[in-house]
């Protein structure tokens, strides 16, 4: 893709400076006052143009990471593949500042920066703003706003695509998806979350190249799946993962099972609908929960296999599931413990004895485990009686804990 630079005034693009975090404006001004270029770039521009609140604000500049750090005492350089500078404005809050990068495919040392399968392993060849624009993934993420002049710089037709609500890759899909297969997941996330239409080859190529997702680090995929499922459009995204044939490469064992047992698919939709509702209501969502959902069919199948062999060691079965899945998506140990608790407590909800109730309700992840059981009951009528009983029990537990907190902290009578 080659387009000439288009520049739009604030009257043309409509972005208001007051909607930009004041700290970002200050960082940008510091860079400009010291002779560097500075632009607001990427998803924050896209979201502002779509009338959405940006999750964060990023700055692109021609200053090198070392030069950025000299200007900002509270700055830190992070990353190996991408060297990014975090400029801290207080102990916890920071903003990303990146140096313009060049498209390495045009460099003589291309092979040095790519690993097997054509994926980029390093990306620290610095360049100009135009080179930086052409090396990004989608046109809608390649817009640059000069906060000093408030002029929007567009090298790839991104503003027009936003107006048409369409999603297009900057490079050919055969190149872009190979350089970074995660772009296929980003395409699904943006299409679903932003209600955009993925155009032409950008869409069809995902089905043909979906297997490349297995070239990505399993640890990186753990985070990418959470971004999709916690975007507020998990149901739509899940259906697209199936449609574009990516789900089978991420959860191969689960995929084989759900093809023959549609009830699991119904369970997924129920769980993802619940997640979307919680995101919409700005409630907490546990990262472990979505993996507990997607791997539940595999865990149950493994249980049946080992039960037939008269082996009921839940720990062993759980470890087998985690180890096999880790070849595709690696779930950190911290989150595995929650998944184990959720799964291991499912049979306990079939026991309504007072002793069991007292034991289960005092377990830290009781609520997450019950939510999981309740969602299962929406699909399996045999569980509904127990789910209703436990629903009343958990209400009483919540009320009791609230009363205890009230007494502890001196609630008014």
C-alpha positions in Angstrom: 0.0 0.0 0.0 1.3 3.4 -1.0 -0.6 6.6 -0.5 0.5 10.2 -0.3 0.3 12.0 3.0 -3.1 13.6 3.8 -3.3 16.2 6.5 -6.5 17.1 8.3 -7.2 20.1 10.5 -9.0 19.8 13.8 -12.2 21.0 12.1 -11.8 18.1 9.6 -11.0 15.3 12.0 -13.0 16.5 15.0 -10.7 15.4 17.8 -10.8 17.7 20.8 -7.6 18.3 22.7 -9.5 18.4 26.0 -10.2 14.7 25.5 -6.5 13.9 25.6 -4.9 13.2 29.0 -3.1 16.4 30.2 0.0 14.4 31.0 0.3 13.3 27.4 0.1 16.9 26.2 2.9 17.8 28.6 5.1 14.9 27.5 4.5 15.8 23.8 5.3 19.5 24.5 8.5 18.6 26.2 9.7 16.6 23.2 8.7 19.3 20.7 10.3 22.1 22.8 13.5 20.2 22.7 13.5 19.9 18.9 11.9 16.5 18.4 8.7 15.5 16.7 5.9 14.1 18.8 2.6 12.6 17.8 -0.3 10.9 19.5 -0.6 7.6 17.6 -2.5 4.3 17.3 -5.5 3.1 19.1 -6.2 6.2 21.1 -6.7 8.2 17.8 -8.9 5.4 16.5 -11.0 5.3 19.6 -11.4 9.1 19.7 -12.6 9.2 16.1 -15.1 6.4 16.9 -16.4 8.4 19.9 -15.0 5.9 22.4 -12.9 6.5 25.5 -9.3 5.5 24.9 -7.9 2.9 27.3 -4.5 4.6 27.1 -2.5 7.2 25.1 0.7 6.5 23.2 3.3 8.9 21.7 5.6 8.3 18.7 8.6 10.5 18.2 11.9 10.8 16.3 13.8 10.9 19.6 15.8 7.7 20.4 15.0 5.8 23.6 18.2 7.2 25.2 17.3 10.7 24.2 13.8 10.3 25.6 15.2 9.1 28.9 17.5 12.1 29.1 14.4 14.4 28.9 12.4 12.5 31.4 14.1 11.4 34.6 11.3 9.1 35.5 11.5 7.2 32.2 12.5 3.5 31.8 13.4 1.5 28.6 11.6 -1.9 28.4 11.4 -4.7 25.9 13.7 -6.6 23.6 11.8 -7.0 20.4 10.3 -3.5 20.7 12.3 -1.1 22.7 9.6 1.1 24.4 10.1 3.9 26.9 7.7 4.2 29.8 7.5 7.8 31.0 6.1 7.8 34.5 4.0 10.7 35.8 3.6 9.2 39.3 4.6 5.9 41.0 2.0 3.8 39.1 0.9 5.8 36.0 3.0 5.9 32.9 2.7 6.5 29.1 4.4 4.7 26.3 6.7 6.7 24.1 8.2 4.9 21.0 10.7 5.9 18.5 9.6 5.9 14.8 10.6 2.5 13.3 11.3 1.4 9.8 9.9 -1.5 7.9 12.8 -4.0 8.2 11.7 -5.9 5.1 13.3 -3.2 3.1 16.7 -3.5 4.8 19.6 -5.6 3.6 19.9 -7.3 7.0 16.3 -8.6 6.8 17.3 -12.1 7.7 18.9 -11.1 10.9 15.7 -9.7 12.3 13.4 -12.6 11.3 13.0 -16.0 12.7 11.6 -19.2 11.2 8.2 -18.9 9.4 9.0 -15.2 8.4 8.0 -13.8 11.8 9.8 -10.6 13.0 11.9 -11.3 16.0 13.4 -7.8 16.4 12.0 -4.4 15.3 14.4 -1.7 16.5 15.4 -0.3 13.1 14.5 3.3 13.5 13.1 5.5 10.7 10.9 8.4 9.8 7.2 9.0 10.6 6.2 7.8 7.1 8.2 4.6 7.5 6.6 4.1 10.9 3.2 4.5 9.4 3.6 1.9 6.7 5.0 -0.7 9.1 1.9 -0.8 11.3 -0.8 -3.4 11.1 -4.1 -1.8 10.2 -4.8 1.5 8.6 -7.1 2.6 11.5 -4.1 2.2 13.8 -1.8 4.3 11.7 -3.0 7.8 12.3 -0.8 10.5 13.9 -2.0 13.6 15.7 0.3 16.5 16.3 -0.9 17.9 19.6 0.9 21.2 19.0 -0.8 22.1 15.7 -3.7 19.6 16.2 -3.2 18.4 12.6 -3.9 14.8 11.9 -1.3 13.0 9.6 -2.7 10.1 7.5 -0.4 8.1 5.2 -2.6 5.1 4.6 -6.2 6.2 4.3 -7.0 5.3 7.8 -9.4 8.2 8.5 -11.5 7.3 5.4 -11.6 3.6 6.6 -12.9 4.7 10.0 -15.6 6.8 8.4 -16.6 3.8 6.3 -16.2 1.5 9.4 -14.0 -0.9 7.6 -10.8 -2.7 8.7 -7.9 -3.1 6.3 -4.4 -4.3 6.6 -1.6 -1.9 5.4 0.4 -4.7 3.9 -0.7 -7.8 1.9 -2.2 -10.4 4.2 0.3 -13.0 3.0 3.1 -10.7 4.4 1.4 -9.1 7.4 -0.1 -12.2 9.0 3.2 -14.1 8.5 5.3 -11.3 10.1 3.1 -11.4 13.1 0.3 -14.0 13.2 -1.2 -12.3 16.3 -2.6 -9.7 13.8 -5.2 -12.3 12.9 -6.4 -12.2 16.5 -6.3 -8.4 16.5 -8.4 -8.4 13.3 -11.0 -10.4 15.1 -10.9 -8.3 18.2 -11.2 -5.0 16.3 -13.9 -6.3 14.0 -16.0 -7.5 16.9 -15.3 -4.8 19.5 -15.4 -1.8 17.2 -18.2 -3.1 14.9 -16.0 -2.8 11.8 -16.0 -4.9 8.7 -12.8 -6.8 7.8 -12.3 -6.3 4.1 -11.4 -8.6 1.2 -8.2 -10.6 1.5 -7.7 -9.4 5.0 -10.6 -11.6 6.0 -10.3 -14.6 3.7 -6.5 -15.0 4.3 -7.1 -15.7 8.0 -8.8 -19.1 7.2 -5.9 -20.0 5.0 -3.2 -18.9 7.4 -4.8 -19.7 10.8 -2.3 -22.5 11.4 0.5 -19.8 11.7 -0.9 -18.8 15.1 0.9 -21.9 16.5 4.2 -20.2 15.7 3.5 -17.5 18.4 4.8 -17.9 21.9 2.2 -19.8 24.0 2.8 -17.2 26.8 2.0 -14.3 24.5 -1.2 -16.0 23.3 -2.5 -16.3 26.9 -2.6 -12.4 27.1 -4.0 -12.0 23.5 -7.0 -14.3 24.2 -7.8 -12.4 27.4 -7.8 -9.2 25.4 -10.3 -10.7 23.0 -12.5 -12.2 25.7 -12.5 -9.2 27.9 -13.2 -6.7 25.1 -16.9 -6.7 25.8 -17.6 -8.6 22.6 -16.6 -12.1 23.7 -19.6 -13.9 22.2 -19.1 -12.3 18.8 -15.3 -12.9 18.9 -15.7 -16.5 19.9 -18.0 -17.2 16.9 -15.4 -15.5 14.6 -12.6 -17.6 16.1 -14.6 -20.6 15.1 -15.5 -19.2 11.7 -12.0 -18.2 10.8 -10.7 -21.6 11.9 -8.4 -20.2 14.6 -10.1 -21.7 17.7 -9.0 -25.2 16.6 -5.4 -24.1 16.6 -5.6 -22.5 20.0 -7.7 -25.1 21.8 -7.3 -28.3 19.7 -8.5 -30.8 22.3 -11.6 -28.8 23.2 -12.3 -28.2 19.5 -12.5 -31.9 18.7 -15.0 -32.4 21.6 -17.4 -29.6 20.9 -17.8 -30.7 17.3 -19.6 -33.8 18.6 -21.2 -32.3 21.7 -23.1 -29.1 21.0 -24.1 -28.6 24.7 -20.5 -27.4 25.4 -20.9 -24.8 22.7 -24.1 -23.6 24.5 -22.1 -23.5 27.8 -19.4 -21.3 26.1 -22.0 -18.9 24.8 -23.7 -18.6 28.2 -20.3 -18.0 30.0 -19.2 -15.5 27.4 -22.5 -13.6 27.5 -22.0 -13.4 31.3 -18.5 -12.1 30.8 -19.7 -9.4 28.3 -22.4 -8.3 30.7 -19.8 -8.0 33.6 -17.5 -5.9 31.3 -20.4 -3.7 30.3 -21.4 -3.2 34.0 -17.7 -2.5 34.8 -17.5 -5.5 37.2 -14.4 -7.5 37.9 -13.6 -10.5 35.6 -11.2 -13.2 36.7 -8.6 -14.0 33.9 -8.7 -17.7 35.0 -12.4 -18.0 34.4 -12.4 -17.9 30.6 -9.7 -20.7 30.5 -11.7 -22.8 33.0 -14.6 -22.5 30.6 -12.8 -23.3 27.4 -10.8 -26.2 28.9 -13.7 -27.7 30.9 -14.7 -30.2 28.1 -11.2 -31.5 27.8 -10.9 -31.9 31.6 -14.2 -33.8 31.7 -13.1 -36.1 28.9 -9.8 -36.8 30.7 -11.7 -37.5 33.9 -13.9 -40.1 32.1 -10.8 -41.7 30.5 -9.0 -42.1 33.9 -12.1 -43.1 35.8 -12.5 -46.0 33.4 -9.0 -46.9 34.5 -10.0 -46.6 38.1 -7.8 -43.6 38.6 -9.4 -40.6 40.3 -6.5 -38.4 41.0 -7.8 -35.0 40.2 -4.4 -33.4 40.6 -2.9 -35.8 38.0 -5.7 -35.2 35.5 -5.6 -31.5 36.0 -1.8 -31.4 35.4 -2.3 -33.5 32.2 -4.7 -31.0 30.8 -2.5 -28.0 31.6 0.6 -29.7 30.2 -1.1 -30.7 26.9 -2.7 -27.2 26.5 0.6 -25.5 27.3 1.9 -26.4 23.8 -0.6 -24.0 22.4 -1.5 -21.5 25.2 0.6 -21.5 28.4 -1.4 -20.6 31.5 0.7 -19.1 34.3 0.8 -21.1 37.5 -0.9 -18.3 39.4 -4.0 -18.6 37.3 -3.9 -22.4 37.2 -4.6 -22.6 40.9 -7.9 -20.8 40.4 -8.9 -23.0 37.6 -8.1 -26.1 39.7 -10.3 -24.8 42.5 -13.2 -24.0 40.2 -13.1 -27.5 38.6 -12.4 -29.5 41.8 -15.4 -27.8 43.6 -18.0 -28.7 40.9 -18.9 -32.1 42.4 -19.2 -30.4 45.8 -22.2 -28.5 44.7 -24.1 -31.8 44.4 -23.8 -32.1 48.2 -26.2 -30.0 50.2 -25.2 -31.3 53.7 -24.7 -28.5 56.3 -21.1 -29.7 56.8 -20.3 -29.5 53.1 -22.0 -26.1 52.8 -19.9 -24.7 55.7 -16.7 -26.1 54.1 -17.3 -24.9 50.5 -18.5 -21.4 51.4 -15.3 -20.8 53.3 -13.1 -21.5 50.3 -11.6 -18.4 48.9 -12.7 -19.0 45.3 -16.1 -20.3 46.3 -18.0 -17.5 44.3 -16.0 -18.1 41.1 -16.7 -21.9 41.4 -20.4 -21.3 42.1 -20.7 -18.9 39.1 -19.2 -21.7 36.9 -21.6 -24.2 38.3 -24.6 -21.9 37.8 -23.7 -21.3 34.2 -23.5 -25.1 33.7 -27.0 -25.4 35.2 -28.3 -23.1 32.4 -27.4 -25.8 30.0 -27.9 -28.9 32.1 -31.3 -29.2 33.7 -30.1 -31.9 36.1 -28.0 -29.3 37.9 -30.7 -26.6 38.1 -32.2 -27.8 41.5 -28.7 -27.7 43.1 -27.9 -24.4 41.4 -31.0 -22.8 42.8 -30.3 -24.1 46.3 -26.7 -22.8 46.2 -27.9 -19.5 44.9 -29.9 -19.0 48.1 -27.0 -20.2 50.1 -24.5 -17.8 48.6 -26.9 -14.9 49.1 -27.0 -15.7 52.8 -23.2 -16.0 52.9 -22.8 -12.6 51.3 -25.3 -11.1 53.8 -23.5 -12.6 56.7 -20.1 -11.4 55.6 -21.5 -7.9 55.0 -22.9 -7.9 58.6 -19.5 -9.0 59.9 -17.8 -6.2 58.0 -20.3 -3.7 59.3 -19.7 -4.7 62.9 -15.9 -4.7 62.3 -15.9 -1.2 60.9 -18.5 0.3 63.1 -21.5 0.4 60.8 -24.3 2.6 61.9 -27.2 0.9 63.6 
